[in-house]
Amino acid sequence: MSEHYFSQKPQTTSSSKTWLYNANGKKYTFTSDVGVFSKNEVDFGSRFLLEQFTPPDIVGDFLDLGCGYGPIGITVADQYKDRHIVMVDINERALELAKKNAAQNTVENITCLQSDKLSAVMDRMFAAIITNPPIRAGKLVVHEMFEQAEQVLVRGGALWVVIQKKQGAPSAKKKLEQLFAEVDTVAKRKGYYIFRAVKV
């Protein structure tokens, strides 16, 4: 069976790669690796989500759900230094890279935790949750992440999701509408959808 980026302990021999990423006029340095989602660049979905994300007016921490090597959480943490960003992933290699990437970009307002979906943070509450979900883990896993996200959002908090139409955007929106009273399609580009689901 081939190894996926949602494996807990990737066994593939490490072969890391480092590159520069520009966001809002600032350069970031990211290192990724085999056995982690998107080894060679910040993927289009994550870039699109970062472009569209706006923080809620309410106070509270943010959660980067399925953080991978950390491009979303680290960029958001750097842009909103008054917020604390919790970054979770099941993949141990991804979390080590996220910590390394936070350090090499001198971003300190983050916490990295190993977590199967949201299991490690179900006792916490968040003002915003941002996710480029692990589509290859399957619809049931992704929808369970949505269910758990709804439970740990404060009222007025929002779940931000990027997902391709061909990888289940319609069913994802339907699931979000079952869980949240307010679901918006914030933007669409190249087959990618950005959904914002607000806990009312």
Summary of the structure (lengths in Angstrom):
residues: 200
radius of gyration: 15.5
end to end distance: 42.5
largest distance: 45.8
contacts: 674
relative contact order: 0.16
helix: 32%
strand: 30%
